[in-house]
Amino acid sequence: MSPTSNLPGLPAHGHVTFLGAGPGDPGLLTLRAVEALARADVLIAEPDVLDVVRVHARGGVDTPLRQQADGTSEGAQVPSAAPAEAAANLVMAAARGGKRVVRAVTGDPGLDTDAADEMLACAAEGIPFEVVPGIATAVGVPAYAGVPLRDAQGTDVRFVDARTASDRCWSEVGASDGTVVVSTALDSVAAAAGELVSAGRKPDTPMTVTVAGTTTRQRTWTATLGTIAQVLKQAKVLPSPDGGRPVIAVVGERSAAARRDQLSWFESKPLFGWRVLVPRTKEQAASLSDQLRSYGAVPHEVPTIAVEPPRTPQQMERAVKGLVTGRYEWIAFTSVNAVKAVREKFEEYGLDARAFAGIKVAAVGEQTAAALIAFGVKPDLVPSGEQSAAGLLEDWPPYDPVFDPIDRVFLPRADIATETLVAGLIDLGWEVDDVTAYRTVRASPPPAETREAIKGGGFDAVLFTSSSTVRNLVGIAGKPHNVTVIACIGPATAKTAEEHGLRVDVMAPEPSVHKLAAALAEFGARRRVAALEAGDPVTRPSERRPGARRRRAAAP
């Protein structure tokens, strides 16, 4: 959408979208927000939400506020201005220059006084703007903490920003019997509780305090106005060096604090807050990482295998030409990488999915089938049971010279693939062109910080999806710490892990990455239940390592 002009003859202005990014969970962005971000020329976002919104912006979008903080920005420079003033100056400069600007703030822009001032400045200069509401932090965080703000009796709800609240404000909320939602800092929670008691609230009034709400670092404490200071002290929660991170406290007799055990849906997820190492590329790990996030985990993708073309491409070239000229009855894909290799070769020759006409296509599992469908090819055969070469063979029909005019199968695969499928197809009467479509080599080592976390117990779990991922991860990053939960996709992978001195804690019931993630979630759920039944705190595996408790005690 092009910049908007005012009246004819007047200079064109840009456009500003004031966008609420919500309290922290990227999934809380609205569809309208995603649309606005995709069209932005300039993105000016508060540091807390930059990573949340930037993933939806188009490539090459300008982020001058981030650049200015790094000392590398070009153009409008306001180094002496306060952060809010700097953002306002950048918004106006970009809009005057005809740019489409997105100004992203935490929570909802309607509750942000700086955003309101910027809207007034746009209005004064005739710069068109719009507001995309977001979920307010004071509303979203209690919902994620399992603390409903109203009950069937229609409890009054009042919102207080402790940083700007006057004595009159404290007196009013203290005199009421409704629910009070206080936005404050971690090191000011006790002071806010004291203000409410001084204003007339009883010391035994229930209170919940939530830090890092709606993110996988969220943590909630339940206490009363009179005991919250002691509860936080016993939990060894210390204020952060920058003066305290924003927290949301909910106070009230009917604020559901007493029922939080039943209503805490977010922090009770089976892998809540677990850092899970996924030794796969981003392309391979996308759906797996999404599944882990649904369990509350924080996936960290580390490629252990790099894919390269075969050293001698002539065999692959002959096979693709044979596929077009009718040499094969079947083509069998045993991995997403095999699909990608054939697709790239097709594109090199100017071919597309129509070249598969008249050829039966087999896929080893759901992910490989999905890659084929994305290519425009619907597989004729996918294992009905185990998603593996053995499972594919169980469903593969034997060669029948009456019904099969051609007896040959094209099998594009990795250079290190096993011979299970080849041998099985031959036993069924088929001739097999076993072709190296790509080579798998060990990936480059991950950053030093990741290697240290692997060896030092910084990860709560690691998912091994093949024997090669075990060997390569140990080779490029070192052996995972003994507190790390080891989850393997099958017996062969588990055996390799044990050969490398690892204790296998979880094994998938069948060789599927999604079944593996589900098995890890079940392990986490059992572990959580056992801790609760024993009256122990629910902790992550990484918190058992020496020094972890001390590090966790610092600001969340």
NUDREN-801490 format. One record per residue (C-alpha): residue in three letters; x, y, z; residue number from 1. Coordinates in steps of 0.25 Angstrom, whole numbers, plus 2048, in hexadecimal, padded with zeros to 3 digits. Layout:
% NUDREN-801490
PT_resn_x_y_z_resi
PT_ALA_X_Y_Z_NUM
...
***
This chain:
% NUDREN-801490
PT_resn_x_y_z_resi
PT_MET_800_800_800_1
PT_SER_806_80D_7FC_2
PT_PRO_808_819_805_3
PT_THR_7FC_822_807_4
PT_SER_7FB_830_802_5
PT_ASN_7F3_83B_808_6
PT_LEU_7ED_846_7FF_7
PT_PRO_7F1_847_7F1_8
PT_GLY_7FE_84F_7F0_9
PT_LEU_802_84C_7FE_10
PT_PRO_80E_843_801_11
PT_ALA_80B_834_803_12
PT_HIS_80C_82E_811_13
PT_GLY_80F_820_815_14
PT_HIS_806_818_81E_15
PT_VAL_807_814_82D_16
PT_THR_801_807_833_17
PT_PHE_801_807_842_18
PT_LEU_801_7F8_845_19
PT_GLY_7FF_7F1_852_20
PT_ALA_809_7E5_853_21
PT_GLY_802_7DF_85F_22
PT_PRO_809_7DB_86C_23
PT_GLY_814_7D2_866_24
PT_ASP_80E_7C5_860_25
PT_PRO_811_7C6_851_26
PT_GLY_804_7BE_84F_27
PT_LEU_7FB_7CA_854_28
PT_LEU_7FE_7D3_849_29
PT_THR_7F1_7D6_841_30
PT_LEU_7EF_7D2_832_31
PT_ARG_7EE_7E1_830_32
PT_ALA_7FC_7E4_836_33
PT_VAL_802_7D9_82E_34
PT_GLU_7FD_7E0_821_35
PT_ALA_802_7ED_825_36
PT_LEU_80F_7E8_828_37
PT_ALA_811_7E1_81B_38
PT_ARG_80F_7EF_814_39
PT_ALA_818_7F7_81D_40
PT_ASP_823_7FF_817_41
PT_VAL_828_803_825_42
PT_LEU_826_7FB_832_43
PT_ILE_828_803_83F_44
PT_ALA_826_7FA_84A_45
PT_GLU_828_7FA_859_46
PT_PRO_834_7F0_85D_47
PT_ASP_82B_7E7_864_48
PT_VAL_822_7E4_858_49
PT_LEU_82C_7E5_84C_50
PT_ASP_82F_7D7_84B_51
PT_VAL_820_7D4_84C_52
PT_VAL_81C_7DD_840_53
PT_ARG_828_7DD_838_54
PT_VAL_826_7CE_833_55
PT_HIS_819_7D3_82C_56
PT_ALA_820_7DF_825_57
PT_ARG_825_7DE_817_58
PT_GLY_833_7DC_813_59
PT_GLY_83C_7E8_814_60
PT_VAL_832_7F0_81D_61
PT_ASP_839_7FC_823_62
PT_THR_83A_7FB_833_63
PT_PRO_841_809_836_64
PT_LEU_83E_808_845_65
PT_ARG_845_7FB_846_66
PT_GLN_851_800_83E_67
PT_GLN_851_80D_846_68
PT_ALA_853_805_853_69
PT_ASP_85E_7FD_84C_70
PT_GLY_865_80A_847_71
PT_THR_864_806_839_72
PT_SER_857_80E_834_73
PT_GLU_858_817_828_74
PT_GLY_84F_823_825_75
PT_ALA_847_828_831_76
PT_GLN_850_828_83D_77
PT_VAL_84B_82D_84B_78
PT_PRO_856_828_854_79
PT_SER_853_832_85F_80
PT_ALA_844_82F_860_81
PT_ALA_83D_826_86A_82
PT_PRO_838_818_864_83
PT_ALA_82A_81D_863_84
PT_GLU_82E_82A_85C_85
PT_ALA_838_823_853_86
PT_ALA_82D_81A_84E_87
PT_ALA_823_825_84C_88
PT_ASN_82D_82D_844_89
PT_LEU_830_821_83B_90
PT_VAL_821_81E_839_91
PT_MET_81F_82C_834_92
PT_ALA_82C_82D_82C_93
PT_ALA_828_820_824_94
PT_ALA_81A_824_822_95
PT_ARG_81E_832_81D_96
PT_GLY_827_82B_813_97
PT_GLY_81B_823_80D_98
PT_LYS_81E_816_814_99
PT_ARG_813_80C_819_100
PT_VAL_817_80B_828_101
PT_VAL_813_801_832_102
PT_ARG_815_805_841_103
PT_ALA_814_7F9_84A_104
PT_VAL_812_7FA_859_105
PT_THR_810_7F0_864_106
PT_GLY_801_7EC_867_107
PT_ASP_7F7_7F6_861_108
PT_PRO_7FB_804_85B_109
PT_GLY_7EE_80A_861_110
PT_LEU_7F4_808_86F_111
PT_ASP_802_80D_86B_112
PT_THR_803_81C_86E_113
PT_ASP_80F_81D_865_114
PT_ALA_808_817_859_115
PT_ALA_7FC_821_85C_116
PT_ASP_806_82D_85B_117
PT_GLU_80B_828_84E_118
PT_MET_7FD_826_848_119
PT_LEU_7FB_835_84C_120
PT_ALA_807_839_845_121
PT_CYS_803_832_838_122
PT_ALA_7F5_838_839_123
PT_ALA_7FC_846_83B_124
PT_GLU_804_844_82E_125
PT_GLY_7F9_83E_826_126
PT_ILE_800_830_825_127
PT_PRO_7F6_825_824_128
PT_PHE_7F6_81A_82E_129
PT_GLU_7EF_80E_833_130
PT_VAL_7EE_806_840_131
PT_VAL_7EF_7F7_841_132
PT_PRO_7EB_7F3_84F_133
PT_GLY_7F3_7E8_856_134
PT_ILE_7F0_7E0_863_135
PT_ALA_7F3_7E9_86F_136
PT_THR_7FD_7E3_878_137
PT_ALA_7F5_7E5_884_138
PT_VAL_7EA_7DC_87E_139
PT_GLY_7F2_7D2_876_140
PT_VAL_7FC_7CF_882_141
PT_PRO_7F1_7CB_88C_142
PT_ALA_7EB_7C2_882_143
PT_TYR_7F8_7BB_87F_144
PT_ALA_7FA_7BA_88E_145
PT_GLY_7EC_7B3_890_146
PT_VAL_7E6_7BF_898_147
PT_PRO_7D9_7C3_892_148
PT_LEU_7D6_7D2_896_149
PT_ARG_7C7_7D1_898_150
PT_ASP_7BE_7C7_89D_151
PT_ALA_7AF_7C4_89C_152
PT_GLN_7AC_7CF_8A6_153
PT_GLY_7B2_7D9_89C_154
PT_THR_7BD_7DE_8A5_155
PT_ASP_7C2_7EC_8A2_156
PT_VAL_7D0_7EC_89C_157
PT_ARG_7DA_7F8_89D_158
PT_PHE_7E7_7F9_897_159
PT_VAL_7F3_801_89D_160
PT_ASP_801_804_898_161
PT_ALA_809_805_8A5_162
PT_ARG_814_80D_89E_163
PT_THR_80A_819_89C_164
PT_ALA_7FF_816_8A7_165
PT_SER_7FC_822_8B0_166
PT_ASP_7F8_821_8BF_167
PT_ARG_7EA_824_8BA_168
PT_CYS_7EA_818_8B1_169
PT_TRP_7EF_80E_8BC_170
PT_SER_7E4_813_8C5_171
PT_GLU_7D9_811_8BB_172
PT_VAL_7DD_802_8B8_173
PT_GLY_7E0_7FF_8C6_174
PT_ALA_7D2_804_8CA_175
PT_SER_7CC_7FB_8C0_176
PT_ASP_7CA_7EC_8C1_177
PT_GLY_7CC_7E9_8B2_178
PT_THR_7D7_7E3_8AB_179
PT_VAL_7E4_7EB_8A9_180
PT_VAL_7EE_7E9_89E_181
PT_VAL_7FB_7EF_8A1_182
PT_SER_806_7F2_897_183
PT_THR_813_7F3_89E_184
PT_ALA_821_7EF_89F_185
PT_LEU_826_7E2_8A6_186
PT_ASP_82E_7EA_8B0_187
PT_SER_821_7F3_8B3_188
PT_VAL_817_7E8_8B5_189
PT_ALA_819_7E9_8C4_190
PT_ALA_817_7F8_8C4_191
PT_ALA_80A_7F7_8BC_192
PT_ALA_805_7ED_8C5_193
PT_GLY_808_7F6_8D1_194
PT_GLU_801_801_8CA_195
PT_LEU_7F4_7F9_8C9_196
PT_VAL_7F5_7F5_8D7_197
PT_SER_7F7_803_8DC_198
PT_ALA_7EB_807_8D3_199
PT_GLY_7E2_7FD_8DA_200
PT_ARG_7E3_7F0_8D4_201
PT_LYS_7E5_7E4_8DE_202
PT_PRO_7F3_7DE_8DF_203
PT_ASP_7ED_7D0_8DC_204
PT_THR_7E7_7D4_8CE_205
PT_PRO_7EB_7CA_8C4_206
PT_MET_7F6_7CF_8BA_207
PT_THR_7FD_7C9_8AE_208
PT_VAL_80A_7CE_8A7_209
PT_THR_80E_7CA_899_210
PT_VAL_81B_7CD_893_211
PT_ALA_81E_7CC_884_212
PT_GLY_80F_7C9_881_213
PT_THR_80B_7C2_874_214
PT_THR_819_7BD_871_215
PT_THR_81F_7B0_875_216
PT_ARG_827_7B7_880_217
PT_GLN_81A_7BA_887_218
PT_ARG_81A_7B7_896_219
PT_THR_80E_7BA_8A0_220
PT_TRP_80E_7BB_8AF_221
PT_THR_802_7BA_8B7_222
PT_ALA_802_7C1_8C5_223
PT_THR_7FA_7CC_8CC_224
PT_LEU_7FD_7DB_8CE_225
PT_GLY_804_7D8_8DB_226
PT_THR_80C_7CD_8D7_227
PT_ILE_810_7D0_8C8_228
PT_ALA_81E_7D6_8CD_229
PT_GLN_821_7C9_8D4_230
PT_VAL_81D_7C0_8C9_231
PT_LEU_826_7C7_8BF_232
PT_LYS_831_7C7_8C9_233
PT_GLN_830_7B8_8CB_234
PT_ALA_82F_7B6_8BC_235
PT_LYS_83D_7BD_8BC_236
PT_VAL_837_7C6_8B1_237
PT_LEU_841_7D2_8AF_238
PT_PRO_83E_7DF_8A7_239
PT_SER_845_7E0_89A_240
PT_PRO_851_7E9_899_241
PT_ASP_849_7F3_890_242
PT_GLY_840_7F7_89C_243
PT_GLY_835_7EC_89B_244
PT_ARG_82D_7E6_88F_245
PT_PRO_81E_7E9_88E_246
PT_VAL_815_7DF_895_247
PT_ILE_806_7DE_897_248
PT_ALA_800_7DC_8A5_249
PT_VAL_7F1_7D9_8A7_250
PT_VAL_7EB_7DC_8B4_251
PT_GLY_7DD_7D8_8B9_252
PT_GLU_7D4_7CF_8C1_253
PT_ARG_7CE_7CA_8B5_254
PT_SER_7D9_7CA_8AB_255
PT_ALA_7DA_7BB_8AA_256
PT_ALA_7E8_7BB_8B0_257
PT_ALA_7E3_7AF_8B9_258
PT_ARG_7DE_7A7_8AD_259
PT_ARG_7EB_7AA_8A5_260
PT_ASP_7EF_79B_8A7_261
PT_GLN_7E3_797_89E_262
PT_LEU_7E4_7A3_894_263
PT_SER_7F3_7A4_892_264
PT_TRP_7F3_79E_883_265
PT_PHE_7FF_7A5_87E_266
PT_GLU_80A_7A2_888_267
PT_SER_805_794_88A_268
PT_LYS_808_790_87C_269
PT_PRO_811_783_87C_270
PT_LEU_81D_789_877_271
PT_PHE_81B_798_87C_272
PT_GLY_828_7A0_87B_273
PT_TRP_830_794_876_274
PT_ARG_83C_797_86D_275
PT_VAL_83B_78C_863_276
PT_LEU_847_78A_859_277
PT_VAL_842_786_84B_278
PT_PRO_84E_781_843_279
PT_ARG_847_784_835_280
PT_THR_847_790_82B_281
PT_LYS_83D_79A_82C_282
PT_GLU_836_795_820_283
PT_GLN_835_787_826_284
PT_ALA_832_78B_834_285
PT_ALA_827_795_831_286
PT_SER_81B_78C_834_287
PT_LEU_822_785_83F_288
PT_SER_826_792_846_289
PT_ASP_817_797_845_290
PT_GLN_813_78A_84C_291
PT_LEU_81D_78C_857_292
PT_ARG_818_79A_859_293
PT_SER_80A_795_85B_294
PT_TYR_80F_78D_867_295
PT_GLY_815_79A_86D_296
PT_ALA_824_797_868_297
PT_VAL_82E_7A0_862_298
PT_PRO_834_799_856_299
PT_HIS_842_79C_852_300
PT_GLU_846_797_844_301
PT_VAL_854_793_842_302
PT_PRO_857_78C_834_303
PT_THR_860_780_836_304
PT_ILE_860_77C_827_305
PT_ALA_863_784_81B_306
PT_VAL_85D_77F_80D_307
PT_GLU_866_780_801_308
PT_PRO_865_77C_7F2_309
PT_PRO_86B_76E_7EF_310
PT_ARG_879_76E_7EB_311
PT_THR_876_768_7DD_312
PT_PRO_869_76E_7D8_313
PT_GLN_868_765_7CB_314
PT_GLN_861_75A_7D2_315
PT_MET_856_763_7D7_316
PT_GLU_855_76A_7C9_317
PT_ARG_853_75D_7C2_318
PT_ALA_848_758_7CC_319
PT_VAL_840_765_7CA_320
PT_LYS_841_764_7BB_321
PT_GLY_83C_756_7BD_322
PT_LEU_831_75A_7C5_323
PT_VAL_82C_763_7BA_324
PT_THR_82E_759_7AF_325
PT_GLY_826_74E_7B6_326
PT_ARG_831_745_7BC_327
PT_TYR_82A_744_7CA_328
PT_GLU_81D_73E_7CF_329
PT_TRP_820_744_7DD_330
PT_ILE_828_74F_7E4_331
PT_ALA_82A_74E_7F3_332
PT_PHE_82D_75A_7FC_333
PT_THR_833_757_809_334
PT_SER_835_765_80E_335
PT_VAL_832_773_80C_336
PT_ASN_840_776_807_337
PT_ALA_83E_76B_7FC_338
PT_VAL_832_773_7F8_339
PT_LYS_83A_780_7F8_340
PT_ALA_845_77A_7F0_341
PT_VAL_83C_775_7E5_342
PT_ARG_834_782_7E5_343
PT_GLU_841_78A_7E3_344
PT_LYS_845_781_7D8_345
PT_PHE_837_782_7D1_346
PT_GLU_839_791_7D2_347
PT_GLU_847_790_7CC_348
PT_TYR_841_789_7C0_349
PT_GLY_834_792_7BF_350
PT_LEU_82B_787_7C4_351
PT_ASP_820_787_7CE_352
PT_ALA_816_77E_7D5_353
PT_ARG_810_77A_7C8_354
PT_ALA_81C_771_7C5_355
PT_PHE_817_767_7CF_356
PT_ALA_80B_764_7C6_357
PT_GLY_809_755_7C5_358
PT_ILE_813_752_7D0_359
PT_LYS_80F_74D_7DE_360
PT_VAL_815_755_7E9_361
PT_ALA_818_74F_7F7_362
PT_ALA_81B_757_804_363
PT_VAL_822_752_810_364
PT_GLY_819_75A_81A_365
PT_GLU_810_766_81C_366
PT_GLN_81B_771_81B_367
PT_THR_820_76B_80E_368
PT_ALA_812_76A_809_369
PT_ALA_810_779_80D_370
PT_ALA_81C_77D_805_371
PT_LEU_817_776_7F9_372
PT_ILE_80A_77C_7FA_373
PT_ALA_810_78A_7FB_374
PT_PHE_817_786_7EE_375
PT_GLY_80A_783_7E8_376
PT_VAL_80B_774_7E9_377
PT_LYS_801_76B_7F0_378
PT_PRO_808_75E_7F5_379
PT_ASP_801_751_7F1_380
PT_LEU_807_74A_7FD_381
PT_VAL_80A_74E_80B_382
PT_PRO_80C_744_816_383
PT_SER_7FF_740_81D_384
PT_GLY_807_73C_82A_385
PT_GLU_816_73F_82E_386
PT_GLN_81B_74B_826_387
PT_SER_829_745_822_388
PT_ALA_82F_73D_817_389
PT_ALA_82A_730_81E_390
PT_GLY_81C_736_81E_391
PT_LEU_81C_73A_810_392
PT_LEU_820_72C_80C_393
PT_GLU_814_726_813_394
PT_ASP_80B_72E_80A_395
PT_TRP_813_72D_7FD_396
PT_PRO_80D_724_7F3_397
PT_PRO_815_718_7ED_398
PT_TYR_819_71A_7DE_399
PT_ASP_80E_714_7D5_400
PT_PRO_812_712_7C7_401
PT_VAL_803_712_7C3_402
PT_PHE_7FF_720_7C9_403
PT_ASP_80D_726_7CA_404
PT_PRO_812_72A_7BC_405
PT_ILE_820_72E_7C2_406
PT_ASP_827_727_7CD_407
PT_ARG_831_732_7D1_408
PT_VAL_831_73C_7DD_409
PT_PHE_838_749_7DE_410
PT_LEU_83D_74B_7EC_411
PT_PRO_844_759_7EF_412
PT_ARG_84A_759_7FC_413
PT_ALA_856_75D_805_414
PT_ASP_864_758_804_415
PT_ILE_863_752_812_416
PT_ALA_855_74B_811_417
PT_THR_854_73D_815_418
PT_GLU_851_732_80B_419
PT_THR_844_72D_812_420
PT_LEU_83B_733_807_421
PT_VAL_843_72E_7FB_422
PT_ALA_844_720_800_423
PT_GLY_835_71F_804_424
PT_LEU_831_724_7F6_425
PT_ILE_83A_71A_7EF_426
PT_ASP_834_70F_7F7_427
PT_LEU_826_714_7F2_428
PT_GLY_82B_712_7E4_429
PT_TRP_82F_721_7E0_430
PT_GLU_83B_726_7DA_431
PT_VAL_841_732_7E1_432
PT_ASP_849_73E_7DC_433
PT_ASP_84F_742_7E9_434
PT_VAL_854_750_7E7_435
PT_THR_85C_759_7F0_436
PT_ALA_853_766_7EF_437
PT_TYR_85B_76E_7FA_438
PT_ARG_866_76C_804_439
PT_THR_865_76F_813_440
PT_VAL_871_775_81A_441
PT_ARG_873_77A_828_442
PT_ALA_86E_788_82A_443
PT_SER_877_793_82F_444
PT_PRO_878_794_83E_445
PT_PRO_86D_79D_845_446
PT_PRO_871_7AA_84C_447
PT_ALA_879_7A9_859_448
PT_GLU_86E_7AD_862_449
PT_THR_865_7A1_85C_450
PT_ARG_871_797_85E_451
PT_GLU_873_79C_86C_452
PT_ALA_864_79A_86F_453
PT_ILE_864_78C_869_454
PT_LYS_870_787_871_455
PT_GLY_86D_78F_87E_456
PT_GLY_85E_78B_87F_457
PT_GLY_858_797_87A_458
PT_PHE_84E_78F_872_459
PT_ASP_843_787_879_460
PT_ALA_841_77D_86D_461
PT_VAL_847_779_860_462
PT_LEU_83F_772_855_463
PT_PHE_847_768_84D_464
PT_THR_840_764_840_465
PT_SER_84B_75B_83A_466
PT_SER_859_755_83E_467
PT_SER_860_75F_835_468
PT_THR_85A_76B_83D_469
PT_VAL_860_764_84A_470
PT_ARG_86E_762_844_471
PT_ASN_86E_770_83D_472
PT_LEU_869_778_849_473
PT_VAL_873_772_852_474
PT_GLY_87D_774_847_475
PT_ILE_87A_783_845_476
PT_ALA_876_787_853_477
PT_GLY_879_77D_85D_478
PT_LYS_872_773_866_479
PT_PRO_865_778_86D_480
PT_HIS_866_77A_87C_481
PT_ASN_860_76E_884_482
PT_VAL_854_776_889_483
PT_THR_84F_778_87B_484
PT_VAL_844_76F_877_485
PT_ILE_847_767_86B_486
PT_ALA_83C_763_862_487
PT_CYS_83E_75A_856_488
PT_ILE_836_756_84A_489
PT_GLY_838_747_84A_490
PT_PRO_841_73C_84F_491
PT_ALA_84C_73E_845_492
PT_THR_84E_74D_849_493
PT_ALA_84D_749_858_494
PT_LYS_858_73F_856_495
PT_THR_861_749_850_496
PT_ALA_85E_753_85B_497
PT_GLU_861_748_865_498
PT_GLU_86E_745_85E_499
PT_HIS_872_754_860_500
PT_GLY_870_753_86F_501
PT_LEU_862_759_86F_502
PT_ARG_856_754_878_503
PT_VAL_84A_753_86F_504
PT_ASP_83D_758_877_505
PT_VAL_833_758_86C_506
PT_MET_830_750_85F_507
PT_ALA_825_752_855_508
PT_PRO_81B_747_854_509
PT_GLU_81D_747_845_510
PT_PRO_828_74E_83C_511
PT_SER_821_75C_83A_512
PT_VAL_826_769_83F_513
PT_HIS_818_76E_843_514
PT_LYS_817_761_84B_515
PT_LEU_824_764_851_516
PT_ALA_820_772_856_517
PT_ALA_813_76C_85B_518
PT_ALA_81B_762_863_519
PT_LEU_824_76D_869_520
PT_ALA_817_774_86D_521
PT_GLU_812_768_874_522
PT_PHE_81F_766_87B_523
PT_GLY_81E_775_880_524
PT_ALA_810_773_884_525
PT_ARG_813_767_88D_526
PT_ARG_81F_76E_893_527
PT_ARG_816_77A_896_528
PT_VAL_80B_771_89D_529
PT_ALA_816_76A_8A5_530
PT_ALA_81C_777_8AA_531
PT_LEU_80E_77C_8AE_532
PT_GLU_80A_76F_8B5_533
PT_ALA_817_76F_8BD_534
PT_GLY_815_77E_8C1_535
PT_ASP_821_782_8BA_536
PT_PRO_823_78F_8B1_537
PT_VAL_821_78C_8A2_538
PT_THR_82F_78F_89C_539
PT_ARG_835_78D_88E_540
PT_PRO_840_782_88D_541
PT_SER_84A_78D_88A_542
PT_GLU_847_793_898_543
PT_ARG_84D_787_89E_544
PT_ARG_85B_78A_89A_545
PT_PRO_865_791_8A3_546
PT_GLY_864_7A0_8A4_547
PT_ALA_856_7A0_89C_548
PT_ARG_84E_7A4_8A8_549
PT_ARG_857_7B0_8AB_550
PT_ARG_856_7B4_89C_551
PT_ARG_847_7B2_89D_552
PT_ALA_846_7BB_8A9_553
PT_ALA_84A_7C7_8A1_554
PT_ALA_83F_7CF_89A_555
PT_PRO_837_7C5_891_556
***
